[in-house]
């Protein structure tokens, strides 16, 4: 199931439905909410790591291009 950001309530509801499908339809809502929260925390941590990695790669590329420009001038 594809979730879209920008709609927090719907996002969490979809995530809880996914967890319910993984466990059992009759699973305790508190347990589903905790699993959804853990999943969201994992997504956030992964997203931040990816963003940091992209930032570092971009900075390295800018430094390389800056050096090439300096050498060409």
JOLIN-V947108 format. One record per residue. N is the residue number from 1. RES is the residue in one small letter. PSI is psi in whole degrees, -180 to 180 (999 if undefined). OMEGA is omega as a letter, one per 20 degrees, with the letter a starting at -180 (none if undefined). D_CENTER is the distance of its C-alpha to the mean C-alpha in whole Angstrom. Layout:
n=N res=RES psi=PSI omega=OMEGA d_center=D_CENTER
n=N res=RES psi=PSI omega=OMEGA d_center=D_CENTER
This chain:
n=1 res=x psi=128 omega=a d_center=15
n=2 res=x psi=129 omega=r d_center=13
n=3 res=x psi=144 omega=r d_center=11
n=4 res=x psi=139 omega=r d_center=11
n=5 res=x psi=170 omega=a d_center=10
n=6 res=x psi=-9 omega=r d_center=13
n=7 res=x psi=74 omega=a d_center=15
n=8 res=x psi=-46 omega=a d_center=14
n=9 res=x psi=-49 omega=a d_center=17
n=10 res=x psi=-40 omega=r d_center=16
n=11 res=x psi=-48 omega=a d_center=13
n=12 res=x psi=-41 omega=r d_center=14
n=13 res=x psi=-45 omega=r d_center=17
n=14 res=x psi=-42 omega=r d_center=15
n=15 res=x psi=-42 omega=r d_center=13
n=16 res=x psi=-37 omega=r d_center=17
n=17 res=x psi=-41 omega=r d_center=18
n=18 res=x psi=-45 omega=r d_center=16
n=19 res=x psi=-38 omega=r d_center=17
n=20 res=x psi=-40 omega=r d_center=21
n=21 res=x psi=-34 omega=r d_center=21
n=22 res=x psi=-35 omega=a d_center=20
n=23 res=x psi=-84 omega=r d_center=23
n=24 res=x psi=146 omega=r d_center=25
n=25 res=x psi=-27 omega=a d_center=26
n=26 res=x psi=13 omega=a d_center=28
n=27 res=x psi=147 omega=a d_center=25
n=28 res=x psi=131 omega=a d_center=26
n=29 res=x psi=-32 omega=r d_center=23
n=30 res=x psi=-43 omega=r d_center=23
n=31 res=x psi=-42 omega=r d_center=22
n=32 res=x psi=-41 omega=r d_center=19
n=33 res=x psi=-40 omega=r d_center=18
n=34 res=x psi=-45 omega=r d_center=18
n=35 res=x psi=-40 omega=r d_center=16
n=36 res=x psi=-42 omega=r d_center=13
n=37 res=x psi=-42 omega=r d_center=13
n=38 res=x psi=-41 omega=r d_center=12
n=39 res=x psi=-43 omega=r d_center=10
n=40 res=x psi=-41 omega=r d_center=8
n=41 res=x psi=-42 omega=r d_center=9
n=42 res=x psi=-44 omega=r d_center=7
n=43 res=x psi=-42 omega=a d_center=4
n=44 res=x psi=-46 omega=a d_center=5
n=45 res=x psi=-44 omega=r d_center=7
n=46 res=x psi=-42 omega=r d_center=5
n=47 res=x psi=-44 omega=r d_center=4
n=48 res=x psi=-40 omega=r d_center=7
n=49 res=x psi=-44 omega=r d_center=9
n=50 res=x psi=-42 omega=r d_center=8
n=51 res=x psi=-42 omega=r d_center=9
n=52 res=x psi=-42 omega=r d_center=12
n=53 res=x psi=-44 omega=r d_center=13
n=54 res=x psi=-40 omega=r d_center=14
n=55 res=x psi=-43 omega=r d_center=15
n=56 res=x psi=-45 omega=r d_center=18
n=57 res=x psi=-41 omega=r d_center=18
n=58 res=x psi=-45 omega=r d_center=19
n=59 res=x psi=-41 omega=r d_center=22
n=60 res=x psi=-41 omega=a d_center=23
n=61 res=x psi=-41 omega=r d_center=24
n=62 res=x psi=-43 omega=r d_center=25
n=63 res=x psi=-42 omega=r d_center=28
n=64 res=x psi=-46 omega=a d_center=29
n=65 res=x psi=-37 omega=r d_center=30
n=66 res=x psi=-42 omega=r d_center=31
n=67 res=x psi=-43 omega=r d_center=33
n=68 res=x psi=-42 omega=r d_center=34
n=69 res=x psi=-42 omega=r d_center=35
n=70 res=x psi=-40 omega=r d_center=37
n=71 res=x psi=-33 omega=a d_center=39
n=72 res=x psi=-23 omega=a d_center=40
n=73 res=x psi=999 omega=none d_center=42
